[in-house]
Amino acid sequence: MTTIDRVSTADPGELSDSRKRLALLILCGAVFLDALDISLLGVSLPSIKTGLGLSDGSLQWLVSGYTVGYGGFLLLGGRVADIWGRRRTFMAATVVFIVASLLGGILTAGGLLIATRVLKGIAAGFTAPAAMSLITTTFREGDERNRALGVFAMTGAGGYSFGLVLSGVLTEIDWRLVFFAPGVIAIAVLLASPLIKADGPRTGGSKIDAAGALTVTLGVMLLVYGLVQAPAWGWASAGTIGTLAGAVALLVAFVAIEARHRSPLVPLSLFRSRSLSTANLVSVVWAGSTIGWQFVATLYLQETLHYSALTTAFAFLPLGVIIVAVAKFAAGPLVGRWGTRAVVTIGMLIQATGVLLYLGVGVGSGYTTAILPGIILHGIGNGLVYPTVNIAGVSGVADERQGVAAGLITASYQVGAGVGVAVLAAVLTATGGADAGVAHFRWAFLVAGLFSVAGLLVGFFGLRPTAAAAVAAPAERAASRPLSEAAAER
């Protein structure tokens, strides 16, 4: 494991095990909300379109606007949390999230409704790295932190799956409830936030790198925007090429600025860690595979097998349940025993197998024989990989850089999700002629499987065999034993 600037030195003796578990519960509320808000609109979009008379383009931006805001502000959000104080940043951004949620349930103009979604995404760009870095600085690096991050990942998967089902239930009552529901949950999280350990603002080198913040935020937002719009514009169109070229230029400028700045937004020294750099690359291709696969599978279930939106949501329910179980009970202990390389490699292999099973689907495929086996394998792979890349992405990072490291790994996931959906949408378009049948879906599933294989190779060759095993050193395992035993008793 490479130590970056200074190894994290969170003193777990400052909080009792019960206070730590309470803090973890509250912080997991943030990732639950982020995941819930991404999936909650899925089933309700047709009702929203009818209720407000929105165009297909406007409807798309109810989802994409959140993603652009979220992905664009993650790095800035992580740095602000490191400087201004993580709990303070978490609470302030939660207030913005609540206001945007409540406004979204009231407004009737499509443009304003999209604006609230962008605002919620920006708020999530601050709460997510603040919450994750609060966890990594509260729990001792090793088994204790691995278990906490496993629960954190599990909660995200649970929020996404719960959102799919809840979306169908709330839409049956009134589609406006899908905007109000996250705000109500966020109010509960905000009221409980003072129970989290306070951390004051940093002193020394605490100025925000304004030029770096501007270039990376605009660069990532432009990249995500270009990827989202590429299927509609065409990959060879002037709009797509210009947008992506602009994003690349801004990100290159960002790297140049960071190399010269005395207090950079993202110190380039972070990437000297082979574990951190590899974890971010794995996160990109892993998200491209899993989110892209779900995008294609949803279309296949509804367009070919003629599932209703609510039936589709329930069809994916086992995915979330399995991810939750594997992330909570298996990922952390396996990382402690085998290390991150082994767990990522095995997880990506299982996920690739699950995705590639869909090469055999047809017009009359049954759920239990053709659909469910791939979902089960996909869930196991997800449950192993997601918490493990989070562990690898923050291991050995100094406390004062934990927010940035958390922002990096989450931003990698968002960019990967955008790449995966955009690429697979392009594959569907390119192979979906009038007589294509289900062939275009099979081509898209093949590409999603190749993303998983790429993640397997990157993880196997990029992560060192001992990288995560060192995280679970015997002394740290002994120090974290009370929490581990308490978690096992629950």
Secondary structure, DSSP 8 states (H G I E B T S, - for coil): ---BSS-----GGGS-HHHHHHHHHHHHHHHHHHHHHHHTTTTTHHHHHHHHT--HHHHHHHHHHHHHHHHHHHHHHHHHHHHH-HHHHHHHHHHHHHHHHHHHHH---HHHHHHHHHHHHHHHHHHHHHHHHHHHHHS-TTHHHHHHHHHHHHHHHHHHHHHHHHHHHHHHH-TTHHHHHHHHHHHHHHHHGGGS-------SS-S--HHHHHHHHHHHHHHHHHHHHHHHH-TTSHHHHHHHHHHHHHHHHHHHHHHH-SS-SS-GGGGG-HHHHHHHHHHHHHHHHHHHHHHHHHHIIIIIS---HHHHHHHTHHHHHHHHHHIIIIIHHHHHHH-HHHHHHHHHHHHHHHHHGGGG--TT--IIIIIHHHHHHHHHHHHHHHHHHHHHHHTTB-GGGHHHHHHHHHHHHHHHHHHHHHHHHHHHHHH--TT-TTHHHHHHHHHHHHHHHHHHHHHHHHS-TTTTTGGG-HHHHHHTHHHHHHHHH-
